[in-house]
């Protein structure tokens, strides 16, 4: 019967990183995206726009369009930050 060679006979295994997009020192990729000034500014602007619609009240059909536009802008910003890029 054949016996397997001892463990030291095998070459060392290469380390394969668990996250291909970032290392632990860099942090998650989404965090790098949300800390950019462009993303922060656009997200803050869309949130202020949404809040202003409610502060001034929804009384006309145009107010719903304003709310829809601001909400779409916020959703687009969130998608850019949190949806993985391929």
C-alpha positions, 0 to 999 in steps of 0.5 A: 500500500502506498503512503502519501508524502509528508506535508512538508513535501508539498509546496506552500499554498498561495494566499488568495484574497477573499475580496477581489475589489479591495483589501482590508486596509483600503476598506470596502469599495462602497465606503470609498464611493460614499466618501467622495465629495461628489456623492456626498453633495448630490445625496445631501442635495436630493435629501434637502429637496425631498424635505423641502417638498414636505416642509412647503406641502404637497398641494399641486400636481407639480409637487408630486413631480418634484418629489418624484424627481428628488426621490429618483435622484436619491435612488440613483445615488444609492445605486451608484454607492451600493450596487456592485460594479461588474 
